[in-house]
Amino acid sequence: MANLLYNVRTAISNFVAPKKALTNAFNEAFFSLLGAGWTKYDAKGITYIDKGYNENPDVFAIVSQIARKFSSVPGVLKEVKDKKASRQLKSLYRKPLTPQESIKKIRLETKAFSVDMEEIEDPLERPNYYQSETEFKALWETFMLTTGNAYQWMLCPEDGVNAGRPLSRFLLPSHLMRIVLKKDADLDSLESPIDYYMLVIGNSYIEFKATDVIHSKFPNPNYDLSGSHLYGLSPLQAANRDVQLSNQTIDHNNSTMKNGGVYGFIHAKDGQTPLTETQATELKSRLIQMQSAQEILGRIAGASAPLGFTQVSVDTDKMQPHTYSDAAQKHIANCLGWSTLLLNTDAKYDNLEAAWQMAISNRISPDLAIYEDGLNTYYYPRFKELRNAEIHFDVSELPEMQGDMKELCEWMAIALDNGAITPDEFRIALKYPGVGTPEMQTHFLKTGLTPLADAIISPEPATQAFNID
């Protein structure tokens, strides 16, 4: 029926107005049969929060550690004067730097931003009234890691001189969000088919205009005719069985401890004399009393005949639940792009340092790029005074990403002595502020610290240089 209606609509529109030269085959392929309404979403989103982050200690530990490190990366907001240099800088903000790359970064920053351009303060001192920027970023990353999506809603006046200018930013609970498509979307245009986002809490349905929401998401290869690809893919989807296994292991351990380790049947030791129902009931009642007894010798009882015990459970030594738990932890950490070495304190320093650098490069940096892109594309352009401003997050400034300072100093000293870098570049590379005087921005040679321009000798004729008559 939906296909028939779409064909009729297309035929009428082509009759009234000739078909456009531009055909958006992507929209027609995935949205023509869907029409207006909710898109298909991952129904396990709530499970990832409730049974994953809220209950599973491995998920909570890994996600919390990533979110804390993510929120600790400083952001710098500056006005950009050279877009090309700014784009080149992004790759240098994402990794530990060699001495050569440190100098390249300094020179690109000088080119990308005005020399006298100070860091710009965000127009909003806090994203909203109840969260700091650090809290906001940590929660944004938590939603991304658990559900694959993060929704920032910008509260903006709809009219007046400040129409469209954000007053606050709020994070919407991504596991409760739905994407709703436009009723009469032009599928042959380049416009987004998304009409609005809906927050569903119980029987409440709250709409948020699509233009006021910054929807960040992880790549999702699950395309279908229900719009599933409009949502991000949760990293925990692939680890869902491991999360369940980990939870079941914990539940089993708790149950085993409550039962004193094992459970089974008590019977006459000779195996021939059955216990009467009354004897069995009284014996069980006595065991329950003994288990809860607190007085001295309260867990010792007498019996009128020898008793035997048949175990029907598998004890923890045979089941080895910790083996399964450790395997599940590694699978969960791998899906979240993290290392289990960072969860333990018994790792060697060298291994720990390498693990931190790899985790920051492979997990923190890409996620910061997504967060950064959302702000630079949809948030800051809403402020007239920040139309040319961009925010950058530099993970190379983190303590874990610092290289060997001795190696850096030795390389810089050689480069300075040979006129490859200036004294100010040397200072900035060592995290000292540049002086900014002409002398500190001049290239010198080692001999008497001669300015490079003065050391260049005017070329002599070839006959004089080689004593040729």
RONU-420184 format. One record per residue (C-alpha): residue in three letters; x, y, z. Coordinates in steps of 0.5 Angstrom, whole numbers, plus 500, padded with zeros to 3 digits. Layout:
<sites>
ALAXYZ...
</sites>
This chain:
<sites>
MET500500500ALA506505502ASN509503495LEU503504491LEU501511495TYR509513493ASN508511486VAL501515485ARG505521489THR511521484ALA506520478ILE502526480SER508531482ASN512529475PHE505531471VAL504538475ALA512539475PRO517536471LYS522531474LYS528535477ALA535533474LEU537531481THR535525484ASN537523491ALA537515490PHE539514497ASN533517500GLU528514495ALA532507497PHE531507504PHE525512506SER520512500LEU517506503LEU518508510GLY514515510ALA513519516GLY513516523TRP518513528THR524509525LYS526503528TYR531503534ASP535498538ALA530496543LYS536494548GLY538501549ILE535501556THR538494557TYR545497556ILE544502561ASP540498566LYS544491565GLY550494563TYR552500566ASN548500572GLU549493574ASN555490571PRO562492574ASP566491568VAL562495564PHE561501569ALA569500571ILE571501563VAL566506561SER567510567GLN575510566ILE574512559ALA569518560ARG573521566LYS579521561PHE575524555SER573529560SER580531562VAL582533555PRO582541555GLY579544549VAL581551546LEU577555542LYS580560538GLU578564531VAL581561525LYS585565520ASP587559516LYS582553515LYS587549511ALA592549517SER587548522ARG585542518GLN592539518LEU593541526LYS587536527SER592530526LEU597532531TYR592533536ARG590526536LYS597522538PRO604523542LEU608527538THR616526535PRO620532536GLN619534529GLU612534529SER612538536ILE615544531LYS610542526LYS605543531ILE607550533ARG608553526LEU601550524GLU598553530THR602560528LYS599560521ALA592557523PHE591562529SER592569529VAL599570533ASP596575538MET589571538GLU588569545GLU583563547ILE576565547GLU571564552ASP565560551PRO559564551LEU556559556GLU560559562ARG556552564PRO553548559ASN547548563TYR545550570TYR546543573GLN552541570SER559543569GLU563542562THR567536565GLU560533567PHE557534561LYS563531557ALA563525561LEU556524561TRP556525553GLU562519552THR558515557PHE552515552MET556514546LEU559508549THR553505552THR548506546GLY552509541ASN548515540ALA549522544TYR543528543GLN545535545TRP539539545MET540547545LEU535551548CYS534557544PRO529563543GLU525563537ASP524570536GLY527577538VAL534579537ASN537573540ALA533568536GLY537562535ARG542563540PRO543558545LEU542559552SER544552555ARG546545552PHE542539555LEU544532554LEU538528552PRO538521555SER540517548HIS536510550LEU530514551MET530518544ARG526516538ILE527519531VAL521521527LEU521523519LYS518528516LYS511527513ASP512530506ALA519530505ASP522531498LEU526525497ASP529528491SER533533495LEU539534499GLU535535505SER535531511PRO528527512ILE528527520ASP523532522TYR524532530TYR527527535MET522525541LEU523523548VAL519517550ILE519517558GLY513512560ASN507515557SER510522556TYR512524549ILE516530548GLU518533541PHE525537540LYS526540533ALA531537529THR535544528ASP536544535VAL539537537ILE546535535HIS546528534SER552525535LYS553517533PHE558511532PRO558508525ASN552503524PRO552498518ASN545496519TYR541499513ASP534497512LEU527500510SER526502517GLY531507518SER536503523HIS542507520LEU540513523TYR542511529GLY549510532LEU551502533SER552501541PRO559498542LEU556493547GLN551490542ALA557485540ALA558484547ASN551483550ARG552476551ASP559477555VAL555482559GLN550477560LEU555472562SER558476567ASN552478570GLN550471571THR557469574ILE556474579ASP549472581HIS551464581ASN557466586ASN552470590SER547464590THR553459592MET555463598LYS548464600ASN548456600GLY554455604GLY558453597VAL554447595TYR547444595GLY544437594PHE540432599ILE541429606HIS539422607ALA541416611LYS548414610ASP547407609GLY542409603GLN537404605THR533407610PRO529413607LEU527419611THR520420613GLU517427610THR516429618GLN524428619ALA526431612THR522437614GLU524438621LEU532437619LYS531442613SER528447619ARG534445623LEU539447618ILE536454616GLN536455624MET543453624GLN545458618SER542464621ALA544462629GLN549467632GLU550464639ILE556460641LEU556453638GLY549455635ARG551451628ILE552445632ALA546440632GLY546432634ALA543427630SER540420632ALA543416626PRO548417621LEU547422615GLY549422608PHE550428603THR549427595GLN551433592VAL547435586SER551442584VAL557443581ASP562447585THR566453583ASP573449583LYS570445577MET566451574GLN571456574PRO567462574HIS573466574THR575464568TYR569465564SER569472568ASP576474565ALA574472558ALA568476558GLN571482561LYS577482555HIS571481550ILE567487553ALA574491554ASN575490546CYS568492544LEU569498548GLY576500545TRP580499552SER585495555THR584491561LEU591493563LEU588499565LEU583496570ASN589493574THR595496578ASP599490577ALA601491570LYS609493569TYR610501568ASP612500560ASN606496559LEU602501562GLU605507559ALA604503552ALA597501554TRP595508555GLN598511549MET594506545ALA587507548ILE588514548SER589514541ASN584509539ARG578511543ILE579518546SER582521540PRO576519535ASP571520540LEU573527541ALA573528534ILE566527534TYR564531539GLU569537537ASP565536530GLY558537533LEU560543536ASN564546531THR558545526TYR552546529TYR553550536TYR559555535PRO556558528ARG550560532PHE554565535LYS555571531GLU562573534LEU564566533ARG562564526ASN570563524ALA572560531GLU573553532ILE574548538HIS580543538PHE582538544ASP589536544VAL590529547SER598530546GLU598535552LEU596529556PRO601526561GLU600519558MET602522551GLN608526553GLY615523550ASP622523553MET623530555LYS631528555GLU630526548LEU626532546CYS631537549GLU637534546TRP634534539MET631541540ALA638543542ILE641541536ALA636544531LEU637550535ASP644550534ASN644549527GLY639554525ALA633549524ILE628552530THR628559533PRO629560541ASP621561542GLU620555538PHE625551543ARG621554549ILE614553546ALA616546545LEU618545552LYS611548555TYR614555556PRO611561553GLY614564547VAL617571549GLY615574542THR621579541PRO624579534GLU631576537MET627570540GLN624569533THR630569529HIS634563527PHE641563530LEU648558528LYS652555534THR658559533GLY657565537LEU650565536THR650568530PRO644570526LEU643566520ALA642572516ASP649575518ALA652568517ILE650567510ILE657570505SER656573499PRO657568493GLU664569490PRO665568483ALA667560481THR674562479GLN676565486ALA672560490PHE676554487ASN683558485ILE682557478ASP686562473
</sites>
